Amino acid sequence: MFTSHFLIYNFINLSWEWTVRFEYMGLYVVIIGWTWVAYELYPSPYFRGFTLFITVLIIIVHILTHFLPVRIFSYATLLIYPVMLVLVLYSIVQSLARAVRGSGIDIAYLAAFILLALAGIHDVRISLGRSESSGTYIMSYAVVTFVLIQAALLLLRWVKSYRENERLRNELGFMNKNLELIVDERTSELKMRNEEIGKQNLMIATQNKQLSDTIQMKNKIFSVIAHDLRSPVVNILYMLNLLKEKEYREKYDTFANSSIQYAQMVISLLENMLVWGRGQEDRIKYSPGRYNIADIILTNLSIFKESADKKEITVNFTQVGSSTAWLDKDLADIVIRNLLSNALKYTPRGGRISILLRDKSNEDGGMLIKICDNGIGIPESRQKTLFSEAEMKSTPGTENEKGTGLGLKLCHELVKISHGSISVESREGEGSCFSILLPPEPVG
C-alpha cells in the first residue's frame, strides 16, 4: 500500500502516516460532496436528513483524523463503507429510474455513479487485502473522472438553460408584440364602439328633439285648428239658420256663396292637415306625370275668385311657352293653392297679384312658377328661416285673416319631394314673390 502510487505524490512528498491521513481526509471530502450532489440531483425530505447527519459526523471524524494515530482513525472505514453503499444504491436507483424515462443527462449520471461505485468496490477490496489484482487505488482517478463528467453535464445543462432562456425570451418578446397588437386592436375597437355609441346617442337626442318639436307643433296646430275650424263652421250654420227666415230668403245667393267660401276654407285647412300628417310619417307618395299646370292654376283661381273680388284684388296670369310639365298633380295643387291663399291674405284691398308660368326646358331649367303680390311683405330677418323655422308663426292678414303657419312649411316639403326648389324675394311693405322651379324630366 505504501509503495502504491497516490495522486498526492504528484504534488508533494509525504510520510506514510500523513499519506494515509490525506487519503482518508480526501475520502471524507468525496463522501460529503457525493452526498450533497446526490441530494441536489435527487432531492427528498428523508435524504436531506441523512445528508445533514452524515455531513456533521464526517466533519467530526475529519478533525479527529488530524490527531489520532492511523491504527485508531482507520476504524472510520466502519462508517465510510456503509455510507458509500447507501450513496451508491441511492444514486444508482434514482438515476436508473430517471434514465428509464429516456433522460440523456440521467443516463450519463447513471454511468458516472456506476463508475464511482466500481472504483469504490475496487479500492475497498484492495484495502481489505481481498483483491487478486496488484493494482493501486483508483478512487481518486474515479473522483476526478466523476468531477469532469459532472462539469460536462453542468455545462450541458447551462447550455440548455441558456437556449431555453433565449427561447422563452423570444416567445416573451413575441407575446409582448402580439399583446401590443391585441391592445391596439381592442383600443381601436372600443374607440369605434364609443364613436358608434356617440353617434347613436346623438341620433337619439336628435330624434327626441324632433319628436318633442313635432308634439309641440301638433299641440299648437290642434289649438289653432280648433279656432280656425270653429269660425267658418259657425258662420255656415248661422247663414243656414238665416235662410230659414222669410225675410232673408231673397239673399239666398249671397248666403250660399259665403257658405261655399267658408266650406272651401274648411276643406283647404283639413287637406293641409292631412298632407302634413302624412309628411310627418313619411307616407307622402310622389307620382309624377305630364300635366298641364295652367289648368291647375286656373282651377285654384276660380276657387279664390270670390275672395279676390271681395277685397277688390286684381289677379293677372301670364304664360310663356308650354304649360305642360312633369309633376305630381295633387302635390302641385296643394302648393299653388297655399301660395295663392297667402297672396290674397297679405295683399291689401285694391292690390294686385301676378302669376307667371314660364317654360325654361330649353334652358335646362324646367318649369318656373312665380306668384307675386304687392302686399305687406316679409321682414328680411325672417326670410332666412321662413321654410325651416321650428316654431309655427302666423301673421294675421290685411283684414285680420287667420292662419295656422303651416302653409309655407308644407309648400317647402312638397316641392322638395317633387325634386324642385322654392325661394322667396320680398321687401317689407312692398310685397313678396315666391318662385317654384320644377325639374324638366322625372327624377327617381
Buried (B, 14 or more C-beta within 10 A) or exposed (E): EEEEEBBBEEEEEBEEEBBBBBBBBBBBEBBBBBBBBBBEBBEEEEBEEBBEEBBEBBEEBBEEBEEBEBEEBBEBBEBBBEBBBBBBEBBBEBBBEBBEEEBEBBBBBBEBBBBBBEBBBBBBEBBEEEBEEEEBBBBBEBBEBBBEBBEEBEEEEEEEEEEEEEEEEEEEEEEEEEEEEEEEEEEEEEEEEEEEEEEEEEEEEEEEEEEEEEEEBBEBBEEBBEEBBEEBBEBBEEBEEBBEEEEBEEEEEEBEEBBEBBBBBBEBBEBBBEBBEEBBEEEBEBEBEEBEBBEBBBEBBEBBEBBBEBBEBEBEBEBEEBBBBBBBBBBBBBBBBBBBBBBBBBBBEEBBBBBBBBBBBEEEBBBBBBBBBBBBBBEEEBBEEBBEEEEBEBBEBBEEBEBBBBBBBBBBBBBEBBBBBBBBBBEBEEBBBBBBBBBBEEEE
